[in-house]
Amino acid sequence: MAAVAQIEYTRLQRFARKLLRDRRGTIAMLFAATTPVLVGSVGLGIDTIQWSVAKRQMQRKADSGALAGAYALAQGASVSSMVSTDIVRNDSIVLTDTDIENAPTAGPMAGNAAAVRVALRGEMTLPFSQLFLDDAVGIGAEATAQVVSNGDFCAISLENGNTTGINMTGNSTVDLACGMATNSVAANAVSAGGSSQVKATPIMAVGGLPPSSNYAAGTVRIPYSVAQRDPFASLPSSFSLGTNKNGNVGSNRTVALTPGTYNNFKIQGTANLSPGIYYINGTDFDIGAQAVLNGTGVIFILTGPSASNIAEAKVNGGAKLNITAPTSGTYAGVLFYQDRRANSGPVNKINGNSTSKLQGAIYFPKQELQFSGTAGMDIKCIQMVARRLTFTGNSTVTNVCPPGSGAQAFKGTAVRLVA
């Protein structure tokens, strides 16, 4: 047996020497020895690439969700609903946990009610690593977006279609110590045409804002921005109307009017109004060229029995208006409010002579407001919110409102990814 074993051993030695002298054999041995290392390296490389791609996808999902939540917050919509919808839309990785926080409990914006934090966690199976791991690999990402102030605005167009929202025409001069914004998605969302001169900054739109020589030097244009929230969205949508009264005032007459519901409101003479709410029901708010309208602490609510006959505003350029909004109550700071049921076609016209004074907000959410200011007209404290805005005269707004007036410019909003 020992002799046989010695013979076999000798044969193996000879074979090994022959294999070592054979270059092809050496390569085969090296290949056999290094193959596991090469396969492992390639496998780990593929896993690393897949993990990196998944991590970027997860971070993009978190970023997008946080921005969607902040946009919802800016528009007064449901943050959790908007974020959830956005996450599903970007469903590239199966999630095991989702945290959505408005006023985050962690991170740089902790406790900030204007911020939205989205934290995501998920699992993925890596093709090579699963040979050695019992569980899937965890992956996570988080992002925080915030609604920030983006200037003071006193003219807002709620138009959200492909139509110009704010229009300056003819030789109008619009001098606002504040900004103007529109939700129009049109390529020319704001138009400064003719020989108009516009001093307002910033000018912001959801759509495009082409440059114009009509804008004053230093005007800041912010196109393709977030839609602005309706600042008066919380005002009541229904009204408790009383018995209709006649508010007609003929020429050369002076009449004292009291709050209530009017189905006739045509002023050609002088009307002195007591403080309170004046419902104009189904008839126009019609102020003639020689009319005088005086009232402190008044609001005009233009309404009607149906959408087709909601009252409209028609104020002649020769009229003298001396009216200020209430300083307290539901309608504090609001001078005109047109029913949201109104059809979109008609144009409301508010003008006035050089001795007129208007203080408060003018709100026509479903119709166009055409405003024609006059040199010397006191509109230092006025805000205009309408579906569409057209300026045809010389308007100067210094945006300075008396303390306690209830009237003030609106803070513009923008959304930023902050973490």
Stockholm file with secondary structure:
# STOCKHOLM 1.0

chainA/1-419         MAAVAQIEYTRLQRFARKLLRDRRGTIAMLFAATTPVLVGSVGLGIDTIQWSVAKRQMQRKADSGALAGAYALAQGASVSSMVSTDIVRNDSIVLTDTDIENAPTAGPMAGNAAAVRVALRGEMTLPFSQLFLDDAVGIGAEATAQVVSNGDFCAISLENGNTTGINMTGNSTVDLACGMATNSVAANAVSAGGSSQVKATPIMAVGGLPPSSNYAAGTVRIPYSVAQRDPFASLPSSFSLGTNKNGNVGSNRTVALTPGTYNNFKIQGTANLSPGIYYINGTDFDIGAQAVLNGTGVIFILTGPSASNIAEAKVNGGAKLNITAPTSGTYAGVLFYQDRRANSGPVNKINGNSTSKLQGAIYFPKQELQFSGTAGMDIKCIQMVARRLTFTGNSTVTNVCPPGSGAQAFKGTAVRLVA
#=GR chainA/1-419 SS CHHHHHHHHHHHHHHHHHHHHCHHHHHHHHHHHHHHHHHHHHHHHHHHHHHHHHHHHHHHHHHHHHHHHHHHHHHTCCHHHHHHHHHHHTCCSCEEEEEEEESCSSSTTTTCTTEEEEEEEEEECCTTGGGTCSSCEEEEEEEEEEEEEEEEEEEEECCCSSSCSEEECTTCEEEESSEEEECCCSTTSEEECTTCEEECSCEEESSCCCCCTTBCTTCCEECSCCCCCCTTTTSCSSCCCCSEEECCBCTTCEEEECSEEEEECEESSEEEECSEEEEEESSCEEECTTCEEEEESEEEEEECSSGGGCCCEEECTTCEEEEECCSSSTTTTEEEEECTTCCSCCEEEECCCTTCEEEEEEEEEEEEEEECCCTTCBCSSEEEEEEEEEECSEEEECCCCCTTSSCCCEEEEEEEECC
#=GC SS_cons         CHHHHHHHHHHHHHHHHHHHHCHHHHHHHHHHHHHHHHHHHHHHHHHHHHHHHHHHHHHHHHHHHHHHHHHHHHHTCCHHHHHHHHHHHTCCSCEEEEEEEESCSSSTTTTCTTEEEEEEEEEECCTTGGGTCSSCEEEEEEEEEEEEEEEEEEEEECCCSSSCSEEECTTCEEEESSEEEECCCSTTSEEECTTCEEECSCEEESSCCCCCTTBCTTCCEECSCCCCCCTTTTSCSSCCCCSEEECCBCTTCEEEECSEEEEECEESSEEEECSEEEEEESSCEEECTTCEEEEESEEEEEECSSGGGCCCEEECTTCEEEEECCSSSTTTTEEEEECTTCCSCCEEEECCCTTCEEEEEEEEEEEEEEECCCTTCBCSSEEEEEEEEEECSEEEECCCCCTTSSCCCEEEEEEEECC
//
